[in-house]
Amino acid sequence: ERVDLSGLYDAFEASGLYYGPAYQGLVEAWRSDGVVYGRVELPEGVVEQAESYGVHPALMDATLHLMAAEFADGTAPTDGVFLPFEWTDVLLYASGATELRVRLEQERESGPEGGVASLVVADAAGQPVASIGALHLQRATAEQVQAGMPGETKHLYRVDWEPVGLPEASWD
């Protein structure tokens, strides 16, 4: 069954996650027998950067948006989002893709506070790009997400210019 993604990024924003245009790459998703399949694309403005990465960060992040598509039937907690916490058994087979096909399988019985998902990622031609054997997820509330956002916090490092006295020049 095809998943309606029309309000996906609005729902993320309501949970405290803000994605700019480069990070809104999930364009299609389907659900079948507990597995979610998706297609993600890099937007035009960042396609030329794809060769600089194993998998472009915006493209990889969009693959994780499939977790929300898994729960598009309303079974997800309404007071939070699942965020990646620990990655294991990660393999990279190719680099430079600008479009990916993704298979995500999530174990729902893990509980409302988190879970484990596995991903298989291929390029547009069906060639392997990456696999993630176990992606451990933890639920975060909107308040927790907001607390982690940059705010008025001062950075630990800063540049302070100190005056330095120069020796007097001798013209002898």
C-alpha positions as CSV (number, residue, x, y, z in Angstrom):
1,E,0.0,0.0,0.0
2,R,1.3,3.5,-0.9
3,V,1.9,5.8,2.1
4,D,0.6,9.3,1.9
5,L,3.6,11.6,2.6
6,S,1.8,14.9,2.1
7,G,1.9,16.1,5.7
8,L,5.1,14.3,6.8
9,Y,7.4,17.4,7.2
10,D,4.6,19.4,8.9
11,A,4.3,16.5,11.4
12,F,8.1,16.6,12.0
13,E,7.9,20.3,12.6
14,A,5.1,19.8,15.1
15,S,7.4,17.4,16.9
16,G,10.2,20.0,17.0
17,L,12.2,18.7,14.0
18,Y,12.8,21.3,11.3
19,Y,14.0,20.1,7.9
20,G,15.2,22.6,5.2
21,P,14.6,21.9,1.5
22,A,17.8,19.9,1.1
23,Y,16.7,17.5,3.7
24,Q,13.2,16.8,2.4
25,G,14.2,14.1,0.0
26,L,11.7,11.3,0.8
27,V,9.5,11.3,-2.3
28,E,7.7,7.9,-2.3
29,A,6.9,5.2,0.3
30,W,5.1,1.9,0.3
31,R,4.2,-0.5,3.1
32,S,3.9,-4.2,2.8
33,D,3.9,-7.0,5.4
34,G,5.7,-5.0,8.1
35,V,8.3,-3.6,5.7
36,V,8.5,0.0,4.4
37,Y,10.0,0.7,1.0
38,G,11.0,4.2,-0.2
39,R,12.6,6.3,-2.8
40,V,14.7,9.3,-1.8
41,E,16.4,12.0,-4.0
42,L,18.9,14.7,-3.5
43,P,17.4,18.1,-4.5
44,E,19.0,20.0,-7.4
45,G,20.9,22.4,-5.2
46,V,23.1,19.7,-3.6
47,V,23.3,17.0,-6.4
48,E,26.8,18.2,-7.3
49,Q,28.0,17.4,-3.8
50,A,27.1,13.7,-3.9
51,E,30.5,12.5,-5.1
52,S,32.1,14.1,-2.0
53,Y,30.4,11.6,0.4
54,G,29.9,7.9,0.8
55,V,26.2,8.7,1.1
56,H,25.3,12.4,1.1
57,P,24.1,13.4,4.6
58,A,20.8,14.8,3.3
59,L,20.2,11.6,1.3
60,M,20.9,9.4,4.3
61,D,18.7,11.5,6.6
62,A,15.9,11.2,4.1
63,T,16.1,7.4,4.3
64,L,15.5,7.6,8.0
65,H,12.3,9.5,7.3
66,L,10.9,6.1,6.3
67,M,10.6,5.4,10.0
68,A,7.8,8.0,10.1
69,A,6.2,6.4,7.1
70,E,6.1,3.1,8.9
71,F,3.8,4.6,11.5
72,A,1.7,6.6,9.0
73,D,-1.2,4.4,10.1
74,G,-1.4,6.3,13.4
75,T,0.3,3.7,15.7
76,A,3.3,6.0,16.5
77,P,3.4,7.9,19.8
78,T,1.8,11.3,19.3
79,D,4.1,13.0,21.8
80,G,7.4,12.4,20.2
81,V,9.6,11.0,17.4
82,F,12.0,8.1,17.0
83,L,15.6,9.3,16.6
84,P,18.7,7.2,15.6
85,F,20.7,6.3,18.7
86,E,23.1,3.6,17.8
87,W,24.2,2.1,14.4
88,T,25.7,-1.4,14.1
89,D,26.8,-3.6,11.2
90,V,27.0,-0.7,8.8
91,L,28.5,-1.5,5.3
92,L,29.1,1.0,2.5
93,Y,29.3,-0.7,-1.0
94,A,29.3,2.4,-3.3
95,S,29.4,6.2,-3.1
96,G,28.1,9.2,-5.0
97,A,24.5,8.2,-5.4
98,T,21.9,11.0,-5.9
99,E,18.8,8.8,-5.7
100,L,18.3,5.7,-3.4
101,R,15.8,2.9,-3.1
102,V,15.4,1.9,0.6
103,R,14.0,-1.1,2.4
104,L,13.4,-0.5,6.1
105,E,12.2,-3.2,8.5
106,Q,11.3,-2.1,12.0
107,E,10.6,-4.3,15.0
108,R,7.5,-2.7,16.5
109,E,7.4,-5.0,19.5
110,S,10.5,-3.3,20.8
111,G,8.2,-0.9,22.7
112,P,7.0,2.8,22.7
113,E,10.3,4.1,24.0
114,G,12.5,2.7,21.2
115,G,13.1,-0.1,18.8
116,V,15.5,-1.5,16.2
117,A,15.4,-1.2,12.5
118,S,17.4,-2.6,9.6
119,L,18.0,-0.9,6.2
120,V,19.1,-2.1,2.8
121,V,19.9,0.7,0.4
122,A,20.4,0.6,-3.4
123,D,20.9,3.2,-6.1
124,A,18.4,4.0,-8.8
125,A,19.7,1.1,-10.9
126,G,19.3,-1.4,-8.1
127,Q,23.0,-1.7,-7.2
128,P,23.9,-2.0,-3.5
129,V,25.0,1.2,-1.8
130,A,24.8,0.4,1.9
131,S,23.2,-1.8,4.6
132,I,22.6,-1.1,8.2
133,G,22.1,-4.3,10.2
134,A,20.7,-2.7,13.3
135,L,19.7,0.9,13.8
136,H,18.7,1.4,17.4
137,L,16.0,4.1,17.9
138,Q,14.9,6.0,21.0
139,R,11.8,8.1,21.4
140,A,12.3,11.8,22.1
141,T,9.5,14.2,23.0
142,A,9.1,17.6,21.4
143,E,10.4,19.2,24.6
144,Q,13.6,17.0,24.5
145,V,14.2,17.8,20.9
146,Q,13.8,21.6,21.6
147,A,16.2,21.4,24.5
148,G,18.8,20.0,22.2
149,M,18.5,22.8,19.7
150,P,21.0,25.6,19.6
151,G,19.8,28.7,21.5
152,E,21.4,31.4,23.5
153,T,24.1,29.0,24.7
154,K,27.6,30.6,24.5
155,H,30.2,28.5,22.7
156,L,33.0,27.0,24.7
157,Y,35.6,28.5,22.3
158,R,35.9,32.0,21.1
159,V,38.5,34.3,19.7
160,D,39.7,37.1,22.0
161,W,42.1,39.7,20.5
162,E,44.8,40.6,23.0
163,P,46.9,43.8,22.4
164,V,50.6,43.1,22.0
165,G,53.2,45.7,22.6
166,L,55.8,46.1,19.9
167,P,59.4,46.9,20.6
168,E,60.6,50.3,19.6
169,A,62.3,50.4,16.2
170,S,65.9,51.4,16.1
171,W,67.0,53.4,13.0
172,D,70.8,53.3,13.7
